[in-house]
Amino acid sequence: MKTHKIFIRFGLISKRLNQKGCAAIQCRITYNKNRKDFATGLYVDPNYWDPKKQRLLDQSDQEETTNMQLSLIRNKISKAFLMLQVKEEPFTVQDIYDAYKGKTLEKELGILEVWDLHNERMKRLIGKEIADVVGIEKRLTHDVARRTFATTVLLFNNVPMEVVSELLGHSKMATTQQSYGKIVQRKVGEEMSRLNDKFKS
C-alpha cells in the first residue's frame, strides 16, 4: 500500500473576530490531496499570531498555554495517523480526523457479513453466557438450545406437535415426529401414570 504524507497546519479565521477581538484558530489536515478543516476551539489576538511558525509570538500572555495546546493537537493527529498506518488498510483524511476525535473506525459491512457476525455472537452467547448464568457445564450450541426449546418449553407444556413443527420451521410434520416422537411417547406415559394415580385415590 502506497503511503502518503500528512500535513497539519494551523491558521486564523481572521475575517470573524469574537467580542474580545480574538480570531479562532483553525486546523487543516491534508492527506492524499484531500483536506479536512476544523476549529480547534482556541481564540487568539491576531496581532500576536505568527503565520509562518503557526503559533503565538512570545509577547502574548497566553503564548505558552496556547502553543502547548496546538502542539498537543498536532501530536494527537500524528498519533491517529500512525495508528491508521499500522492497520495497513486504506484510509481517508476523514478517517484521520475521526481517529483524532476518538471515534472508532468500523468498515461498512454487507448484509451477509452482518448476518455472519450476528450468528457468531449468538453462538458465543448461547455457548458461554447463558451456560454460566444457569450453571450448565455442557457445551451449548444452537442445536442444543433449539431442542431444549422444543422439548422442555413446548412439548412438556402440552403444546401440540403441529404447533411445535410450525415454530421450528419444519416443512413436514414427519420431520418433527421423527425428532421428537419419543419425547411425546414419554410424555404420554407420564400423563397416563398421573391419570392412573388419580383413579387410585
N, C-alpha and C positions, 0 to 999 in steps of 0.2 A: 504494500500500500504506500503510495507516494505521500510524504509528509510535507505540509505547508507550514510556513512560519506564521506566528501570531503577532499582531501589532496591537499594543494597548496605548491609547493616547488620552490625555485629559485636556479639556478646553473649557472656556467660559461661554455661557449663553449670555452675552453682554447686551443683547437687544432688550432683554427684560430684566430689570432690576427690582428687587423687593423694596419694601418701605424704608429699609435701612441703607439703601443704595448698594446692596450687595448683589452679585451675579451668581447664578447656580453653576457649579462645576459639573460638566458632563463627561462621561467616559465613552470612548469608542473602541470597540473590539473589531479588528479586521482579521479575517481568516479566509483563505482561499478566494480572495477578491470579493468577499461579502462582508458587510458591516452590520454591527449592532450598536446603536447608541442608547444610552440610558443615563438617567440622572443619578448622581452619587448621593444626593441629599445634603451636600455641603455647599455653603454660600461664602463668598469672599469679596472683599473690596477689590474691584477691577484694577485699581491703581497699584496694588501690591502683587499682581499676578505676573509671572514670567512665562510667556507662551512658549519660548524655546525650551526651557527646562521643565515646563509643565508643573510648576509648583509655585508656592508663595515665596516672595522675597523675604530676606531676613529681617527687614524693618517692621514687618507686621507683628502685632502682639499675638496673633493666633497662628503664626507661621509653624511653630513646632508641632502643635496638635494636628493642624490640617494636613501638613506634609506627611505626618506619620499615618494618618487615616488613608491618604492617597496611596502611600506605599503598601499598606495592608490590603487595599482593594486590588492593586496590581499583583501582589503576591497570591492572593486568593484566586484571581482569574488564571494566573500562571499554573497554579496547583490544579485547578479544574481542567485546564488544557492538557497537562501531563497525565492526569488520571484517565482522560479520554483516549490519549495516545496509547496507553498501556493496554487498553481493551482491544486494540488492533481491529476496530470496526470503524467504518466511515462515520463521520460526524460533521455537523454544520456549526456555523458561528452561533446559531440559536442554542444548540446543544451545549456549547461552551458557557453561554450566559446562564442557561438553566442549571448547569452543574455548579456554577459560581453562586447562584441563588439557593443551592441546596436541594434542588428538585432532582429526584431520581429519574434516570432515563430508562424508559421502557419502550422497547420497539413495539410497533403495532402488530398484533397477531391476527392471523386469518381465523376463520370460523373453525377449521379443523384443529388448528393449534390450540385455540381456546378450549375446544372440546377435550382434547388430549390432556391439557393442563387440569381441567376440571376433574376428569376421571382419575388422574394421578393423585390429586388432593383428596378425593373421596376414598380411594384405596387406602391412603395413609390414615385418613380419619377413621375408617372402619377398622383397619388393622391395628391401630395403636390407641388412639384417644378413647374410643368407645370401650375397648377391652380394658384399658386402665381404669376407667370410671366405674365399670360394673364388676371388675375383678375377674375377668375371663383370661385364662392363661393360654387357651387355644389360639392359634393363628387365625385371625378373622379375615375373610375375603368377601368379595361382593356376593359370590355364590352362597357362602355360609349365611350371610345376612338375609339373602332372598329366601333361602329355605327356612330359616328361623321365622321370618315374617309369615310365610305361607303356612307353616305348621302351628307354631306357638300362638301367633296372633290371630290367624284366620280359622284354620280347621279346628283347633282346640276350643274355639269360641263359637262353634256351630255355624260358621259361615258356609253356605252351600258350595259344593265343588265347582259349580258353574261360575260363581262369582270369583272364586279363587283363580280359576282358569283365565277369566277376563282380566283380573288385576295383574296377573303375572305376564299377560300378553301372549299366552299360548294360542296358536292358530287353531289347534284341535284339542278337544276335550280329552282325547285319548292320551295326549302328552301329559296332561295334568294327572290323569288317573294312574298312568304308569309310574310317575314320580312320587305321588302322594297317596296312592291307593292303600298301601299297608298302614299308613298313619290313620286313615279313615277307618279301616278294619279294626285297629287297636282302639280307636275312639268308640266305635260301635260296641266292642267288647266291654269297655269301661262303663258305658251307658247301660248296657244290659245288666252288668253286675250291680250297678247302683239301683236299677229298677227292681232287681231281684231282692236287694236288701230292703227296699221299701215294702215289698209284698210280705216279707217275713215279719216286719214289725207291726 
